[in-house]
Amino acid sequence: MDDEEDVRHALHRLLRSAGFEVLVYATGSEFLRHARESAPHCVVLDLHMAGMTGFDVQSQLQEWALPLPVVVLTGNDTAEGRRRALDGGAKAFLSKPVDDETLIGAILDAVGPHGNAA
Protein backbone atom coordinates (compact mmCIF):
# COMPACT_ATOMS: atom_id res chain seq x y z
CA MET A 1 0.00 0.00 0.00
CA ASP A 2 1.11 3.50 -0.73
CA ASP A 3 -0.61 6.84 -0.32
CA GLU A 4 0.70 8.12 -3.68
CA GLU A 5 -1.66 7.19 -6.51
CA ASP A 6 1.09 7.17 -9.18
CA VAL A 7 3.20 4.80 -7.07
CA ARG A 8 0.23 2.49 -6.45
CA HIS A 9 -0.58 2.40 -10.15
CA ALA A 10 3.04 1.69 -11.14
CA LEU A 11 3.40 -1.06 -8.52
CA HIS A 12 0.11 -2.62 -9.58
CA ARG A 13 1.17 -2.67 -13.23
CA LEU A 14 4.66 -4.02 -12.46
CA LEU A 15 3.53 -6.76 -10.12
CA ARG A 16 0.67 -7.87 -12.38
CA SER A 17 3.09 -8.10 -15.31
CA ALA A 18 5.32 -10.30 -13.10
CA GLY A 19 2.40 -12.69 -12.56
CA PHE A 20 1.28 -11.64 -9.10
CA GLU A 21 -2.34 -11.20 -8.09
CA VAL A 22 -2.43 -7.65 -6.76
CA LEU A 23 -4.74 -5.60 -4.55
CA VAL A 24 -3.80 -1.99 -3.88
CA TYR A 25 -4.77 0.26 -0.99
CA ALA A 26 -4.22 3.96 -0.42
CA THR A 27 -4.18 3.80 3.38
CA GLY A 28 -3.22 1.45 6.15
CA SER A 29 -6.72 1.47 7.61
CA GLU A 30 -8.22 0.58 4.21
CA PHE A 31 -5.85 -2.37 3.92
CA LEU A 32 -6.56 -3.56 7.45
CA ARG A 33 -10.32 -3.49 6.81
CA HIS A 34 -9.75 -6.10 4.09
CA ALA A 35 -6.65 -7.95 5.29
CA ARG A 36 -8.36 -10.91 6.90
CA GLU A 37 -10.77 -11.73 4.08
CA SER A 38 -8.40 -10.97 1.19
CA ALA A 39 -5.76 -13.28 2.70
CA PRO A 40 -2.73 -11.78 0.96
CA HIS A 41 0.52 -13.71 0.82
CA CYS A 42 2.65 -10.58 1.10
CA VAL A 43 2.27 -6.88 1.87
CA VAL A 44 4.31 -4.20 0.10
CA LEU A 45 4.14 -1.40 2.61
CA ASP A 46 5.06 2.27 2.58
CA LEU A 47 6.03 3.48 6.05
CA HIS A 48 5.10 7.15 5.84
CA MET A 49 1.45 7.57 4.95
CA ALA A 50 -1.10 10.06 6.20
CA GLY A 51 -3.12 8.79 9.14
CA MET A 52 -2.05 5.25 9.95
CA THR A 53 1.67 4.72 9.25
CA GLY A 54 3.29 1.56 7.98
CA PHE A 55 4.63 0.99 11.47
CA ASP A 56 1.02 1.10 12.75
CA VAL A 57 0.02 -1.47 10.12
CA GLN A 58 2.88 -3.75 11.16
CA SER A 59 1.84 -3.45 14.81
CA GLN A 60 -1.78 -4.28 14.02
CA LEU A 61 -0.79 -7.33 11.96
CA GLN A 62 1.29 -8.55 14.89
CA GLU A 63 -1.54 -7.89 17.35
CA TRP A 64 -3.90 -9.90 15.16
CA ALA A 65 -1.25 -12.63 14.77
CA LEU A 66 -1.59 -12.49 10.97
CA PRO A 67 1.62 -14.02 9.66
CA LEU A 68 1.89 -11.83 6.56
CA PRO A 69 5.35 -11.22 5.19
CA VAL A 70 5.99 -7.49 4.78
CA VAL A 71 8.26 -5.85 2.22
CA VAL A 72 8.82 -2.22 3.12
CA LEU A 73 9.19 0.22 0.24
CA THR A 74 9.91 3.72 1.48
CA GLY A 75 11.07 7.07 0.21
CA ASN A 76 12.43 7.91 3.65
CA ASP A 77 15.32 5.52 4.31
CA THR A 78 16.69 6.19 7.77
CA ALA A 79 18.63 3.89 10.07
CA GLU A 80 15.92 4.24 12.73
CA GLY A 81 13.11 3.48 10.25
CA ARG A 82 14.99 0.50 8.86
CA ARG A 83 15.67 -0.89 12.34
CA ARG A 84 12.10 -0.35 13.46
CA ALA A 85 10.61 -1.96 10.33
CA LEU A 86 12.91 -4.97 10.47
CA ASP A 87 12.41 -5.35 14.24
CA GLY A 88 8.68 -5.23 13.50
CA GLY A 89 9.03 -8.27 11.26
CA ALA A 90 9.60 -6.84 7.78
CA LYS A 91 11.30 -9.37 5.50
CA ALA A 92 12.90 -6.65 3.37
CA PHE A 93 13.48 -2.92 3.53
CA LEU A 94 13.83 -1.18 0.15
CA SER A 95 14.24 2.47 -0.76
CA LYS A 96 12.35 4.29 -3.50
CA PRO A 97 13.05 4.36 -6.32
CA VAL A 98 13.63 0.63 -6.39
CA ASP A 99 14.80 -1.52 -9.26
CA ASP A 100 11.93 -3.69 -10.56
CA GLU A 101 13.91 -6.91 -10.27
CA THR A 102 15.01 -6.08 -6.72
CA LEU A 103 11.40 -5.53 -5.63
CA ILE A 104 10.13 -8.68 -7.32
CA GLY A 105 13.00 -10.68 -5.82
CA ALA A 106 12.26 -9.34 -2.33
CA ILE A 107 8.60 -10.30 -2.69
CA LEU A 108 9.46 -13.79 -3.92
CA ASP A 109 11.91 -14.24 -1.04
CA ALA A 110 9.30 -13.01 1.46
CA VAL A 111 6.53 -15.21 0.10
CA GLY A 112 8.67 -18.32 -0.13
CA PRO A 113 6.71 -21.43 -1.00
CA HIS A 114 3.34 -19.90 -0.02
CA GLY A 115 2.19 -18.71 -3.41
CA ASN A 116 2.04 -15.89 -5.86
CA ALA A 117 0.28 -12.88 -4.38
CA ALA A 118 1.37 -9.41 -3.39
Sine and cosine of phi, psi and omega as CSV:
sin_phi,cos_phi,sin_psi,cos_psi,sin_omega,cos_omega
0.00,0.00,0.53,-0.85,-0.01,-1.00
-0.46,-0.89,0.61,-0.79,-0.03,-1.00
-0.99,0.14,-0.12,0.99,0.03,-1.00
-1.00,-0.09,0.88,-0.48,-0.08,-1.00
-0.85,0.52,-0.68,0.73,0.00,-1.00
-0.88,0.48,-0.64,0.77,0.01,-1.00
-0.92,0.39,-0.71,0.71,0.03,-1.00
-0.85,0.53,-0.71,0.70,-0.02,-1.00
-0.89,0.46,-0.71,0.70,-0.01,-1.00
-0.90,0.43,-0.68,0.74,0.03,-1.00
-0.90,0.44,-0.67,0.74,0.02,-1.00
-0.85,0.52,-0.76,0.65,-0.02,-1.00
-0.89,0.46,-0.72,0.69,-0.01,-1.00
-0.88,0.48,-0.77,0.64,-0.09,-1.00
-0.94,0.35,-0.58,0.81,0.09,-1.00
-0.89,0.45,-0.68,0.73,-0.01,-1.00
-0.91,0.42,-0.40,0.92,0.04,-1.00
-1.00,0.06,0.00,1.00,0.06,-1.00
0.99,-0.11,0.12,0.99,0.02,-1.00
-1.00,0.10,0.52,-0.85,0.24,-0.97
-1.00,0.09,0.76,-0.65,-0.17,-0.98
-0.77,-0.64,0.73,-0.68,0.20,-0.98
-0.87,-0.49,0.67,-0.74,-0.01,-1.00
-0.87,-0.48,0.55,-0.84,-0.01,-1.00
-0.69,-0.72,0.59,-0.80,-0.01,-1.00
-1.00,0.07,-0.39,0.92,-0.06,-1.00
-0.68,-0.73,0.37,-0.93,0.06,-1.00
-0.90,0.44,-0.65,0.76,-0.02,-1.00
-0.92,0.39,-0.59,0.81,0.05,-1.00
-0.89,0.45,-0.71,0.70,0.04,-1.00
-0.86,0.51,-0.74,0.67,-0.06,-1.00
-0.90,0.44,-0.51,0.86,0.07,-1.00
-0.88,0.47,-0.43,0.90,-0.08,-1.00
-0.92,-0.39,-0.10,0.99,-0.16,-0.99
-0.86,0.52,-0.68,0.74,-0.07,-1.00
-0.94,0.35,-0.70,0.72,-0.05,-1.00
-0.99,0.16,-0.45,0.90,0.00,-1.00
-0.98,0.17,-0.34,0.94,0.07,-1.00
0.72,0.69,0.85,0.53,0.01,-1.00
-0.93,0.37,0.40,-0.92,0.06,-1.00
-1.00,-0.05,-0.26,0.97,-0.02,-1.00
-0.33,-0.94,0.49,-0.87,0.04,-1.00
-0.85,-0.53,0.83,-0.56,0.15,-0.99
-0.99,-0.11,0.89,-0.45,-0.27,-0.96
-0.81,-0.59,0.81,-0.58,0.17,-0.99
-0.99,0.14,0.61,-0.79,-0.03,-1.00
-1.00,0.07,-0.57,0.82,-0.15,-0.99
-0.94,-0.34,1.00,-0.02,0.04,-1.00
-0.84,-0.54,0.41,-0.91,0.06,-1.00
-0.91,0.42,0.55,-0.84,-0.01,-1.00
0.97,0.25,-0.87,-0.49,-0.03,-1.00
-0.97,0.26,0.83,-0.55,0.00,-1.00
-0.99,0.14,0.17,-0.98,0.10,-1.00
-0.89,0.46,-0.56,0.83,0.07,-1.00
-0.89,0.45,-0.63,0.78,0.05,-1.00
-0.89,0.46,-0.66,0.75,0.02,-1.00
-0.89,0.46,-0.72,0.69,0.04,-1.00
-0.84,0.54,-0.70,0.71,0.00,-1.00
-0.88,0.48,-0.68,0.73,-0.02,-1.00
-0.92,0.40,-0.65,0.76,0.04,-1.00
-0.87,0.49,-0.66,0.75,0.04,-1.00
-0.91,0.41,-0.67,0.74,0.01,-1.00
-0.87,0.48,-0.63,0.78,0.02,-1.00
-0.98,0.18,-0.12,0.99,-0.06,-1.00
0.85,0.53,0.63,0.78,0.11,-0.99
-1.00,0.00,0.92,-0.40,-0.09,-1.00
-0.99,0.14,0.89,0.46,0.00,-1.00
-1.00,-0.08,0.82,-0.58,0.09,-1.00
-0.92,0.38,0.65,-0.76,-0.03,-1.00
-0.88,-0.47,0.76,-0.65,0.16,-0.99
-0.93,-0.37,0.90,-0.44,0.00,-1.00
-1.00,0.08,0.73,-0.68,0.07,-1.00
-0.77,-0.63,0.95,-0.31,-0.15,-0.99
-0.76,-0.65,0.49,-0.87,0.11,-0.99
-1.00,-0.06,0.01,1.00,-0.06,-1.00
-0.81,-0.59,0.97,0.25,-0.05,-1.00
-0.99,0.13,0.97,-0.26,0.09,-1.00
-0.83,-0.55,0.40,-0.92,0.03,-1.00
-0.87,0.49,-0.67,0.74,0.01,-1.00
-0.91,0.42,-0.70,0.71,0.02,-1.00
-0.90,0.44,-0.68,0.73,0.04,-1.00
-0.87,0.49,-0.76,0.65,-0.01,-1.00
-0.86,0.50,-0.72,0.69,-0.05,-1.00
-0.90,0.43,-0.67,0.74,0.01,-1.00
-0.91,0.41,-0.71,0.70,-0.01,-1.00
-0.93,0.36,-0.63,0.78,0.09,-1.00
-0.90,0.44,-0.48,0.88,0.03,-1.00
-0.99,0.15,0.03,1.00,0.11,-0.99
0.96,-0.29,0.03,1.00,0.02,-1.00
-0.86,0.50,0.66,-0.75,0.02,-1.00
-0.99,0.12,-0.42,0.91,0.02,-1.00
-0.49,-0.87,0.44,-0.90,0.03,-1.00
-0.74,-0.68,0.94,-0.35,-0.07,-1.00
-0.86,-0.50,0.53,-0.85,0.01,-1.00
-0.97,-0.22,0.63,-0.78,0.11,-0.99
-0.98,0.19,0.58,-0.81,-0.15,0.99
-0.97,0.26,0.55,-0.84,-0.03,-1.00
-0.91,-0.41,0.58,-0.82,0.09,-1.00
-0.91,0.41,0.69,-0.72,-0.04,-1.00
-0.81,0.58,-0.73,0.68,-0.03,-1.00
-0.90,0.43,-0.58,0.81,0.03,-1.00
-0.91,0.42,-0.71,0.71,0.02,-1.00
-0.90,0.44,-0.75,0.67,-0.01,-1.00
-0.88,0.47,-0.66,0.75,0.04,-1.00
-0.89,0.46,-0.65,0.76,0.02,-1.00
-0.90,0.43,-0.64,0.77,0.03,-1.00
-0.91,0.41,-0.72,0.69,0.01,-1.00
-0.88,0.48,-0.66,0.75,0.05,-1.00
-0.90,0.44,-0.66,0.75,-0.02,-1.00
-0.92,0.39,-0.65,0.76,-0.06,-1.00
-0.96,0.28,-0.59,0.81,-0.03,-1.00
0.87,0.50,-0.65,-0.76,-0.07,-1.00
-0.99,0.15,0.12,0.99,-0.14,-0.99
-0.97,0.23,-0.39,0.92,-0.01,-1.00
0.53,-0.85,-0.39,-0.92,-0.19,-0.98
-0.72,-0.70,0.87,0.49,0.01,-1.00
-0.71,-0.71,0.52,-0.86,0.05,-1.00
-0.67,-0.75,0.00,0.00,0.00,0.00
